[in-house]
Amino acid sequence: MNSLVRTSGSPRKRSLGDPAFAGLTRSAALAILVALAGVAVFLTIEGIPGFTAPADALAGHTTFLGYVWPLVFGTVLAAVLALVIAVPLSVALALAVSHVAPPRVATGIAYVVDLLAAVPSVVYGLWGIGFLGPQLVPLYRWLNAHAAWIPFFAGPVSTTGRTILTAGLVLAVMVMPIITAITREVFARSPRLTEEAALALGATRWEMIRMVVLPHGRSGVVSAAMLGLGRALGETMAVAMVLSASGVVTFHLISSTNPSTIAANIALTFADATGLQVNALIATGLVLFVLTLLVNMAARAIVVRSAPGGRP
């Protein structure tokens, strides 16, 4: 009996795999930090000359702020449009897969949504410029004819459909798989006992989802939306191919006069840039790097506050 007690009370021997796995994870985390620091140092060193570049290196703008501000505006506007469209659809798809649709239908929906994540961005760009844009022109004309009192739909209407709204729709399709996948996993882990208790007390399926599933997955939805925002902020080829950019600041969503984005501007002008023009483009990349970092930090703070037991 004493031997059994001593055996059961002895500490469990650690496997050799435990320290190896811990060291591997620490090394991976350190490698990511080193790579991130290297990118930040490179952008800072190479981008500093661009902050004081002359007008001929800043596309005619007298200051770097005047050059980069329209690009920041276009980047944020396209990303926000994508989130406004993608988040409700992604939440609805995640609920359909996890709680509403029959298992076979839910599996098919999940496969199709996950497949969208494997499509290259250049294919989305071709789809946007060759199919989606021209198909949206009649809708843009209708919006301009019946809702021109809303500044977003003031004309003149683009005849090609290559507008900031089309770019936002393409970005929404691109970020939907990320948001849907994360949200689906969060909803699938909602407490089953609480769901069954709500249904047993007479709640409808929608009432159960509204009172149990959505509050439980709130922080996960916020995390998924912020990851999608990060993807939308940095997207390059699809936006560069779809958007007919003019480098202006405007809220007109269906006009041929559109703001550009930082990533698209770098992709379209870097090949012909020389001297301080290259430094100016790298400086805009530094601005995008800082913007993405701030978005991720804000997302982390929101998730902490939204999670159960988070700070008030």
Buried (B, 14 or more C-beta within 10 A) or exposed (E): EEEEEEEEEEEEEEEEEEEEEEEEEEEEEEEEEEEEEEEBEEBEEBBEBBBEBEEEBBBEBEEBEEBBBBBBBBBBBBBBBBBEBBBEBBBEBBBBBBBBBEEEEBEEBBEEBEEBEEEEBEEBBBBBBEEBBBEBBEEBBEBBEEEBEEEBBBBEBBEEBBBBBBBBBBBBBBBBBBBBBBBBBBBBEBEEEBBEEBBEEEBEBEEBBEBBBBEBBBBBBBBBBBBBBBBBBBBBBBBBBBBBBBBBEBBBBBBBBBBBBBBBBBBBBEEEBEEBBBBBBBBBBBBBBEBBEEBBEEBEEBBEEBBEEEEE
